[in-house]
Amino acid sequence: MSKLIVHAGDFTFDARFEEQLAPKTVAAFRKAMPFESQAIHVRWSGEGVWMPLGDLDFGVSYENHTSYPAPGQIILYPGGISETEILLAYGGVHFASKMGQLAGNHFITLTSGLENLTTFGKTVLWKGAQKIRFEEV
């Protein structure tokens, strides 16, 4: 099992790929690593931050998908009804867009630093976009 580091704003989280549950999504994301983006606060989904990715195509469809990621779970929405995006839940999330409920592939889970997750989410909410970087170690 590989280890990931997620640098999010002023915080660092250890994480793991969900290789057994979302092997195609993990393989596609690995090809894009190290992955850097900006995390902004979700609009309709609750307590989460997202990385809007426009028409970026990871070449995957649904696997291990959910509309209700738990805090510390990261999902990839492969596009379709709405644009491609990655979402990190820091509290209660019901994943949606202006078009309605969506589901994304749960492919990464944070494994440490969870005590800082809510602070990170609220920083994004009140202070705006924060840099985020995913790297495998």
N, CA and C atoms as an extended XYZ file, in Angstrom:
411
Properties=species:S:1:pos:R:3:atomname:S:1:resname:S:1:resid:I:1 pbc="F F F"
N         0.850       -1.181        0.000 N   MET     1
C         0.000        0.000        0.000 CA  MET     1
C         0.891        1.239        0.000 C   MET     1
N         0.581        2.173       -0.881 N   SER     2
C         1.382        3.376       -0.987 CA  SER     2
C         0.853        4.458       -0.064 C   SER     2
N         1.730        5.388        0.275 N   LYS     3
C         1.378        6.493        1.148 CA  LYS     3
C         1.343        7.772        0.325 C   LYS     3
N         0.384        8.603        0.637 N   LEU     4
C         0.261        9.902       -0.004 CA  LEU     4
C         0.449       10.989        1.032 C   LEU     4
N         0.904       12.121        0.571 N   ILE     5
C         0.946       13.336        1.379 CA  ILE     5
C         0.062       14.351        0.662 C   ILE     5
N        -0.834       14.965        1.411 N   VAL     6
C        -1.688       16.013        0.862 CA  VAL     6
C        -1.331       17.308        1.593 C   VAL     6
N        -0.753       18.245        0.857 N   HIS     7
C        -0.452       19.568        1.394 CA  HIS     7
C        -1.637       20.449        1.031 C   HIS     7
N        -2.343       20.948        2.052 N   ALA     8
C        -3.555       21.726        1.831 CA  ALA     8
C        -3.469       23.015        2.631 C   ALA     8
N        -3.254       24.128        1.942 N   GLY     9
C        -3.053       25.386        2.647 CA  GLY     9
C        -1.857       25.258        3.568 C   GLY     9
N        -2.049       25.582        4.847 N   ASP    10
C        -0.974       25.490        5.844 CA  ASP    10
C        -0.886       24.118        6.510 C   ASP    10
N        -1.658       23.156        6.044 N   PHE    11
C        -1.741       21.853        6.705 CA  PHE    11
C        -1.186       20.743        5.817 C   PHE    11
N        -0.747       19.675        6.469 N   THR    12
C        -0.273       18.486        5.780 CA  THR    12
C        -1.004       17.284        6.351 C   THR    12
N        -1.522       16.453        5.458 N   PHE    13
C        -2.258       15.254        5.842 CA  PHE    13
C        -1.612       14.038        5.195 C   PHE    13
N        -1.502       12.944        5.957 N   ASP    14
C        -1.148       11.660        5.356 CA  ASP    14
C        -2.427       11.074        4.785 C   ASP    14
N        -2.285       10.260        3.750 N   ALA    15
C        -3.462        9.677        3.106 CA  ALA    15
C        -3.093        8.347        2.469 C   ALA    15
N        -4.122        7.630        2.060 N   ARG    16
C        -3.914        6.369        1.329 CA  ARG    16
C        -4.863        6.319        0.143 C   ARG    16
N        -4.410        5.667       -0.907 N   PHE    17
C        -5.280        5.368       -2.036 CA  PHE    17
C        -6.209        4.226       -1.649 C   PHE    17
N        -7.419        4.255       -2.156 N   GLU    18
C        -8.377        3.155       -1.985 CA  GLU    18
C        -8.250        2.244       -3.204 C   GLU    18
N        -7.098        1.561       -3.272 N   GLU    19
C        -6.755        0.774       -4.458 CA  GLU    19
C        -7.672       -0.423       -4.681 C   GLU    19
N        -8.149       -1.038       -3.614 N   GLN    20
C        -9.038       -2.187       -3.756 CA  GLN    20
C       -10.434       -1.775       -4.222 C   GLN    20
N       -10.896       -0.608       -3.763 N   LEU    21
C       -12.265       -0.173       -4.029 CA  LEU    21
C       -12.407        0.666       -5.303 C   LEU    21
N       -11.344        1.347       -5.706 N   ALA    22
C       -11.403        2.223       -6.883 CA  ALA    22
C       -10.120        2.118       -7.700 C   ALA    22
N        -9.787        0.924       -8.179 N   PRO    23
C        -8.496        0.740       -8.850 CA  PRO    23
C        -8.321        1.562      -10.124 C   PRO    23
N        -9.360        1.747      -10.912 N   LYS    24
C        -9.233        2.508      -12.158 CA  LYS    24
C        -9.038        4.000      -11.874 C   LYS    24
N        -9.765        4.515      -10.871 N   THR    25
C        -9.624        5.925      -10.517 CA  THR    25
C        -8.238        6.193       -9.942 C   THR    25
N        -7.758        5.302       -9.080 N   VAL    26
C        -6.428        5.445       -8.500 CA  VAL    26
C        -5.374        5.437       -9.610 C   VAL    26
N        -5.471        4.491      -10.533 N   ALA    27
C        -4.485        4.399      -11.621 CA  ALA    27
C        -4.494        5.669      -12.476 C   ALA    27
N        -5.659        6.192      -12.777 N   ALA    28
C        -5.756        7.407      -13.588 CA  ALA    28
C        -5.187        8.615      -12.852 C   ALA    28
N        -5.467        8.725      -11.555 N   PHE    29
C        -4.974        9.861      -10.786 CA  PHE    29
C        -3.459        9.790      -10.627 C   PHE    29
N        -2.934        8.589      -10.450 N   ARG    30
C        -1.477        8.422      -10.323 CA  ARG    30
C        -0.744        8.997      -11.526 C   ARG    30
N        -1.331        8.848      -12.703 N   LYS    31
C        -0.698        9.364      -13.922 CA  LYS    31
C        -0.589       10.887      -13.905 C   LYS    31
N        -1.442       11.541      -13.129 N   ALA    32
C        -1.453       13.003      -13.061 CA  ALA    32
C        -0.628       13.550      -11.894 C   ALA    32
N         0.020       12.673      -11.137 N   MET    33
C         0.752       13.112       -9.940 CA  MET    33
C         2.183       13.517      -10.270 C   MET    33
N         2.761       14.446       -9.502 N   PRO    34
C         2.096       15.121       -8.392 CA  PRO    34
C         0.991       16.021       -8.937 C   PRO    34
N        -0.124       16.082       -8.229 N   PHE    35
C        -1.287       16.828       -8.682 CA  PHE    35
C        -1.424       18.088       -7.851 C   PHE    35
N        -1.486       19.233       -8.514 N   GLU    36
C        -1.624       20.513       -7.826 CA  GLU    36
C        -2.856       21.238       -8.329 C   GLU    36
N        -3.532       21.908       -7.408 N   SER    37
C        -4.723       22.656       -7.766 CA  SER    37
C        -4.987       23.712       -6.701 C   SER    37
N        -6.146       24.333       -6.790 N   GLN    38
C        -6.645       25.263       -5.788 CA  GLN    38
C        -7.915       24.660       -5.211 C   GLN    38
N        -8.037       24.660       -3.897 N   ALA    39
C        -9.260       24.187       -3.237 CA  ALA    39
C       -10.125       25.404       -2.928 C   ALA    39
N       -11.364       25.348       -3.365 N   ILE    40
C       -12.333       26.380       -3.024 CA  ILE    40
C       -13.491       25.724       -2.292 C   ILE    40
N       -14.275       26.516       -1.590 N   HIS    41
C       -15.376       25.934       -0.818 CA  HIS    41
C       -16.508       25.522       -1.743 C   HIS    41
N       -17.153       24.387       -1.407 N   VAL    42
C       -18.273       23.904       -2.212 CA  VAL    42
C       -19.417       24.913       -2.180 C   VAL    42
N       -20.269       24.852       -3.173 N   ARG    43
C       -21.403       25.762       -3.263 CA  ARG    43
C       -22.683       25.137       -2.729 C   ARG    43
N       -22.935       23.884       -3.086 N   TRP    44
C       -24.219       23.250       -2.770 CA  TRP    44
C       -24.086       22.041       -1.862 C   TRP    44
N       -22.902       21.544       -1.646 N   SER    45
C       -22.726       20.224       -1.050 CA  SER    45
C       -22.564       20.186        0.462 C   SER    45
N       -22.363       21.299        1.139 N   GLY    46
C       -22.210       21.279        2.592 CA  GLY    46
C       -20.802       21.635        3.015 C   GLY    46
N       -20.235       20.796        3.896 N   GLU    47
C       -18.924       21.074        4.478 CA  GLU    47
C       -17.833       20.321        3.709 C   GLU    47
N       -17.422       20.926        2.623 N   GLY    48
C       -16.400       20.329        1.784 CA  GLY    48
C       -15.707       21.397        0.963 C   GLY    48
N       -14.558       21.027        0.426 N   VAL    49
C       -13.837       21.884       -0.506 CA  VAL    49
C       -13.687       21.104       -1.804 C   VAL    49
N       -13.597       21.839       -2.897 N   TRP    50
C       -13.492       21.144       -4.183 CA  TRP    50
C       -12.473       21.806       -5.075 C   TRP    50
N       -12.025       21.025       -6.028 N   MET    51
C       -11.096       21.472       -7.041 CA  MET    51
C       -11.814       21.338       -8.375 C   MET    51
N       -12.337       22.449       -8.926 N   PRO    52
C       -13.005       22.372      -10.227 CA  PRO    52
C       -11.977       22.126      -11.324 C   PRO    52
N       -12.259       21.145      -12.183 N   LEU    53
C       -11.278       20.738      -13.186 CA  LEU    53
C       -11.794       20.859      -14.611 C   LEU    53
N       -12.936       21.526      -14.786 N   GLY    54
C       -13.455       21.770      -16.132 CA  GLY    54
C       -13.697       20.497      -16.901 C   GLY    54
N       -13.148       20.427      -18.098 N   ASP    55
C       -13.377       19.263      -18.954 CA  ASP    55
C       -12.217       18.254      -18.901 C   ASP    55
N       -11.373       18.349      -17.858 N   LEU    56
C       -10.300       17.366      -17.694 CA  LEU    56
C       -10.904       15.965      -17.634 C   LEU    56
N       -10.403       15.076      -18.441 N   ASP    57
C       -10.956       13.726      -18.533 CA  ASP    57
C        -9.939       12.716      -18.004 C   ASP    57
N       -10.256       12.092      -16.862 N   PHE    58
C        -9.388       11.057      -16.302 CA  PHE    58
C        -9.630        9.704      -16.961 C   PHE    58
N       -10.634        9.613      -17.821 N   GLY    59
C       -10.903        8.364      -18.534 CA  GLY    59
C       -11.505        7.278      -17.667 C   GLY    59
N       -12.208        7.658      -16.601 N   VAL    60
C       -12.845        6.673      -15.728 CA  VAL    60
C       -14.345        6.945      -15.656 C   VAL    60
N       -15.075        5.927      -15.265 N   SER    61
C       -16.499        6.093      -14.990 CA  SER    61
C       -16.705        5.807      -13.507 C   SER    61
N       -17.928        5.538      -13.125 N   TYR    62
C       -18.220        5.330      -11.713 CA  TYR    62
C       -17.640        4.026      -11.178 C   TYR    62
N       -16.999        4.119      -10.016 N   GLU    63
C       -16.588        2.960       -9.229 CA  GLU    63
C       -16.460        3.434       -7.782 C   GLU    63
N       -16.974        2.665       -6.866 N   ASN    64
C       -16.950        3.037       -5.447 CA  ASN    64
C       -17.494        4.445       -5.241 C   ASN    64
N       -18.562        4.779       -5.940 N   HIS    65
C       -19.086        6.142       -5.916 CA  HIS    65
C       -20.081        6.351       -4.771 C   HIS    65
N       -20.111        7.597       -4.317 N   THR    66
C       -20.980        7.989       -3.219 CA  THR    66
C       -21.391        9.444       -3.387 C   THR    66
N       -22.533        9.766       -2.819 N   SER    67
C       -22.974       11.162       -2.727 CA  SER    67
C       -22.730       11.714       -1.329 C   SER    67
N       -22.302       10.836       -0.415 N   TYR    68
C       -22.142       11.205        0.991 CA  TYR    68
C       -20.760       10.836        1.525 C   TYR    68
N       -19.693       11.464        1.022 N   PRO    69
C       -18.370       11.150        1.564 CA  PRO    69
C       -18.261       11.597        3.017 C   PRO    69
N       -17.581       10.801        3.812 N   ALA    70
C       -17.347       11.122        5.221 CA  ALA    70
C       -16.175       12.090        5.331 C   ALA    70
N       -16.068       12.797        6.452 N   PRO    71
C       -14.917       13.687        6.630 CA  PRO    71
C       -13.596       12.937        6.425 C   PRO    71
N       -12.736       13.525        5.619 N   GLY    72
C       -11.450       12.912        5.316 CA  GLY    72
C       -11.458       12.056        4.064 C   GLY    72
N       -12.627       11.854        3.468 N   GLN    73
C       -12.695       11.102        2.221 CA  GLN    73
C       -12.635       12.063        1.042 C   GLN    73
N       -11.923       11.642        0.002 N   ILE    74
C       -11.769       12.434       -1.209 CA  ILE    74
C       -12.389       11.667       -2.361 C   ILE    74
N       -13.245       12.378       -3.108 N   ILE    75
C       -13.920       11.744       -4.234 CA  ILE    75
C       -13.580       12.472       -5.530 C   ILE    75
N       -13.624       11.716       -6.620 N   LEU    76
C       -13.431       12.266       -7.965 CA  LEU    76
C       -14.736       12.110       -8.723 C   LEU    76
N       -15.289       13.232       -9.161 N   TYR    77
C       -16.442       13.189      -10.050 CA  TYR    77
C       -15.897       13.237      -11.473 C   TYR    77
N       -16.140       12.171      -12.281 N   PRO    78
C       -15.502       12.085      -13.589 CA  PRO    78
C       -16.101       12.969      -14.670 C   PRO    78
N       -17.095       13.770      -14.329 N   GLY    79
C       -17.716       14.638      -15.319 CA  GLY    79
C       -18.976       14.006      -15.881 C   GLY    79
N       -19.698       14.804      -16.631 N   GLY    80
C       -20.950       14.344      -17.221 CA  GLY    80
C       -22.017       15.399      -17.055 C   GLY    80
N       -22.770       15.326      -15.988 N   ILE    81
C       -23.821       16.307      -15.708 CA  ILE    81
C       -23.194       17.654      -15.366 C   ILE    81
N       -22.106       17.621      -14.653 N   SER    82
C       -21.381       18.812      -14.225 CA  SER    82
C       -19.921       18.631      -14.643 C   SER    82
N       -19.090       19.611      -14.343 N   GLU    83
C       -17.685       19.500      -14.726 CA  GLU    83
C       -16.939       18.485      -13.862 C   GLU    83
N       -15.799       18.028      -14.346 N   THR    84
C       -14.934       17.144      -13.571 CA  THR    84
C       -14.471       17.889      -12.328 C   THR    84
N       -14.432       17.183      -11.195 N   GLU    85
C       -13.976       17.815       -9.964 CA  GLU    85
C       -13.501       16.783       -8.959 C   GLU    85
N       -12.711       17.267       -8.016 N   ILE    86
C       -12.295       16.486       -6.855 CA  ILE    86
C       -12.859       17.196       -5.635 C   ILE    86
N       -13.413       16.441       -4.702 N   LEU    87
C       -14.014       17.011       -3.500 CA  LEU    87
C       -13.431       16.341       -2.269 C   LEU    87
N       -13.104       17.156       -1.271 N   LEU    88
C       -12.634       16.686        0.034 CA  LEU    88
C       -13.666       17.102        1.073 C   LEU    88
N       -14.266       16.118        1.733 N   ALA    89
C       -15.241       16.401        2.789 CA  ALA    89
C       -14.514       16.709        4.091 C   ALA    89
N       -14.920       17.791        4.780 N   TYR    90
C       -14.387       18.073        6.116 CA  TYR    90
C       -15.484       17.990        7.171 C   TYR    90
N       -16.697       17.800        6.749 N   GLY    91
C       -17.860       17.651        7.628 CA  GLY    91
C       -18.955       16.962        6.841 C   GLY    91
N       -20.207       17.273        7.164 N   GLY    92
C       -21.330       16.659        6.465 CA  GLY    92
C       -21.429       17.132        5.020 C   GLY    92
N       -21.456       16.179        4.092 N   VAL    93
C       -21.539       16.484        2.664 CA  VAL    93
C       -22.641       15.660        2.017 C   VAL    93
N       -23.447       16.331        1.211 N   HIS    94
C       -24.392       15.700        0.289 CA  HIS    94
C       -23.999       16.254       -1.076 C   HIS    94
N       -23.208       15.517       -1.811 N   PHE    95
C       -22.565       15.972       -3.032 CA  PHE    95
C       -23.609       16.343       -4.093 C   PHE    95
N       -23.531       17.590       -4.563 N   ALA    96
C       -24.516       18.075       -5.527 CA  ALA    96
C       -23.945       19.227       -6.347 C   ALA    96
N       -24.670       19.556       -7.405 N   SER    97
C       -24.369       20.724       -8.223 CA  SER    97
C       -25.679       21.468       -8.457 C   SER    97
N       -25.636       22.522       -9.244 N   LYS    98
C       -26.877       23.228       -9.539 CA  LYS    98
C       -27.846       22.350      -10.328 C   LYS    98
N       -27.342       21.252      -10.896 N   MET    99
C       -28.185       20.315      -11.633 CA  MET    99
C       -28.816       19.257      -10.725 C   MET    99
N       -28.376       19.189       -9.460 N   GLY   100
C       -28.911       18.202       -8.522 CA  GLY   100
C       -27.830       17.301       -7.954 C   GLY   100
N       -28.253       16.207       -7.356 N   GLN   101
C       -27.343       15.279       -6.685 CA  GLN   101
C       -26.369       14.648       -7.668 C   GLN   101
N       -25.108       14.520       -7.212 N   LEU   102
C       -24.058       13.863       -7.977 CA  LEU   102
C       -23.458       12.749       -7.131 C   LEU   102
N       -22.642       11.909       -7.744 N   ALA   103
C       -21.873       10.893       -7.026 CA  ALA   103
C       -20.454       10.908       -7.570 C   ALA   103
N       -19.497       10.757       -6.669 N   GLY   104
C       -18.097       10.725       -7.059 CA  GLY   104
C       -17.422        9.485       -6.524 C   GLY   104
N       -16.308        9.119       -7.142 N   ASN   105
C       -15.558        7.922       -6.770 CA  ASN   105
C       -14.685        8.196       -5.548 C   ASN   105
N       -14.963        7.503       -4.442 N   HIS   106
C       -14.115        7.623       -3.255 CA  HIS   106
C       -12.831        6.863       -3.554 C   HIS   106
N       -11.721        7.619       -3.681 N   PHE   107
C       -10.464        6.982       -4.076 CA  PHE   107
C        -9.287        7.318       -3.178 C   PHE   107
N        -9.432        8.287       -2.280 N   ILE   108
C        -8.390        8.632       -1.312 CA  ILE   108
C        -9.052        8.851        0.042 C   ILE   108
N        -8.375        8.406        1.102 N   THR   109
C        -8.822        8.662        2.475 CA  THR   109
C        -7.662        9.260        3.252 C   THR   109
N        -7.907       10.385        3.926 N   LEU   110
C        -6.889       10.960        4.811 CA  LEU   110
C        -6.723       10.057        6.021 C   LEU   110
N        -5.477        9.869        6.477 N   THR   111
C        -5.209        8.954        7.590 CA  THR   111
C        -4.583        9.633        8.800 C   THR   111
N        -4.126       10.864        8.657 N   SER   112
C        -3.605       11.604        9.807 CA  SER   112
C        -3.840       13.080        9.601 C   SER   112
N        -3.781       13.814       10.692 N   GLY   113
C        -4.003       15.248       10.635 CA  GLY   113
C        -5.470       15.632       10.642 C   GLY   113
N        -6.339       14.649       10.886 N   LEU   114
C        -7.784       14.912       10.820 CA  LEU   114
C        -8.236       15.968       11.814 C   LEU   114
N        -7.471       16.170       12.887 N   GLU   115
C        -7.819       17.208       13.855 CA  GLU   115
C        -7.734       18.605       13.234 C   GLU   115
N        -7.045       18.730       12.093 N   ASN   116
C        -6.916       20.019       11.400 CA  ASN   116
C        -7.861       20.168       10.212 C   ASN   116
N        -8.622       19.135        9.932 N   LEU   117
C        -9.454       19.129        8.730 CA  LEU   117
C       -10.534       20.211        8.757 C   LEU   117
N       -11.241       20.340        9.866 N   THR   118
C       -12.286       21.367        9.962 CA  THR   118
C       -11.682       22.762        9.865 C   THR   118
N       -10.535       22.962       10.506 N   THR   119
C        -9.872       24.269       10.427 CA  THR   119
C        -9.494       24.592        8.991 C   THR   119
N        -8.986       23.594        8.268 N   PHE   120
C        -8.664       23.813        6.857 CA  PHE   120
C        -9.919       24.195        6.077 C   PHE   120
N       -10.996       23.449        6.251 N   GLY   121
C       -12.239       23.739        5.534 CA  GLY   121
C       -12.762       25.134        5.821 C   GLY   121
N       -12.728       25.525        7.084 N   LYS   122
C       -13.217       26.863        7.452 CA  LYS   122
C       -12.275       27.962        6.956 C   LYS   122
N       -10.990       27.662        6.847 N   THR   123
C       -10.050       28.618        6.261 CA  THR   123
C       -10.415       28.882        4.808 C   THR   123
N       -10.721       27.812        4.071 N   VAL   124
C       -11.130       27.971        2.674 CA  VAL   124
C       -12.435       28.773        2.604 C   VAL   124
N       -13.365       28.473        3.504 N   LEU   125
C       -14.650       29.180        3.507 CA  LEU   125
C       -14.470       30.676        3.739 C   LEU   125
N       -13.673       31.050        4.732 N   TRP   126
C       -13.582       32.448        5.144 CA  TRP   126
C       -12.449       33.233        4.508 C   TRP   126
N       -11.399       32.542        4.050 N   LYS   127
C       -10.256       33.256        3.492 CA  LYS   127
C       -10.066       33.020        2.000 C   LYS   127
N       -10.809       32.079        1.437 N   GLY   128
C       -10.731       31.855       -0.006 CA  GLY   128
C        -9.840       30.695       -0.399 C   GLY   128
N        -9.595       30.601       -1.697 N   ALA   129
C        -8.872       29.479       -2.295 CA  ALA   129
C        -7.538       29.224       -1.608 C   ALA   129
N        -7.228       27.945       -1.448 N   GLN   130
C        -5.968       27.511       -0.851 CA  GLN   130
C        -5.299       26.512       -1.792 C   GLN   130
N        -3.978       26.591       -1.876 N   LYS   131
C        -3.233       25.637       -2.702 CA  LYS   131
C        -3.366       24.246       -2.104 C   LYS   131
N        -3.419       23.243       -2.999 N   ILE   132
C        -3.464       21.858       -2.559 CA  ILE   132
C        -2.581       21.042       -3.504 C   ILE   132
N        -1.824       20.120       -2.906 N   ARG   133
C        -0.900       19.283       -3.683 CA  ARG   133
C        -0.958       17.858       -3.158 C   ARG   133
N        -1.083       16.906       -4.071 N   PHE   134
C        -1.084       15.485       -3.753 CA  PHE   134
C         0.215       14.887       -4.282 C   PHE   134
N         0.956       14.210       -3.405 N   GLU   135
C         2.174       13.544       -3.856 CA  GLU   135
C         2.284       12.170       -3.190 C   GLU   135
N         2.836       11.239       -3.930 N   GLU   136
C         3.036        9.883       -3.426 CA  GLU   136
C         4.446        9.772       -2.872 C   GLU   136
N         4.588        9.135       -1.713 N   VAL   137
C         5.905        8.957       -1.106 CA  VAL   137
C         6.197        7.494       -0.882 C   VAL   137
